[in-house]
Amino acid sequence: MIQEMKESEFYRCKNLINKEGHLEVKSVIAGENPGRVFVDDLQAPSSGVIWLGSNNGFIFIGDEKNQEFKVGLNDFFTEVIKPEYLNQGFTGFEAIGNHVGWDRTFEEVFRRNLTSYKQRVYELHRDQYKKETEPAIEPGYEVKKITKEILVSEDTSSYKNIEFLKGKILEFWASYDRFLDDGLGYCVVFGNEIVSVCFSGVAEGSVHGVDIETLKDHQGKKLAQKAAHFYVRDCLENSITPYWDCMEINRASVSVAENLGFTNTFNYRWYSINFD
């Protein structure tokens, strides 16, 4: 039977973490970022699944050959996950294995409704940063650090779409204060609108995962690359290692990462699983 852990029990999953794997796993288990954890045994878990905050998908940890856990997965997703997801308008969910062994398990358990994509993970260290690739941007655009004054000021009338930035932060963090204490980020503004953001979407210790987005009407102007330069400089100046995770087919994201000097550290498969 798959059961949900209390946050105070997450530490029991530390031995299930693949140290060469995903930052999100380490962050949730350490209590840095929000998430729920479900395991086969609350006292001595050998297999588990992390439900990332804001319904951002699931990462499977531990022993992928655990037959009892595998048998319980379909019931778990049918009885626990499916009702909540359908209620929010989702038609399926996303799954990742914390190590490659889970790929075969996904194919065995969810094969009828399974599609997959290749993902790349990059990291950037001080001696790799290519500062000379920082682009110039058109007049009228300005890069600003995401501060308390911008994010939680009572007077946010200067940015007509402040909810865009707030929504992005709360997609990954339990609160604005938690982000301001443990993360960092930059935004590009144009007039009274926030048009691009680059910030710590996840953090564990001195490693920060990058989340980046530019509004459609402002894409193609190197705004994401500009904001990313500000972001990685701030990280490196504070002994933080930036971590970049993107789809292999997202050539724009891959290009930005590699132009900055990020090095590909590992790859994995990301799965999309539709409900029956």
Disulfide bonds with the S-S distance in Angstrom:
none
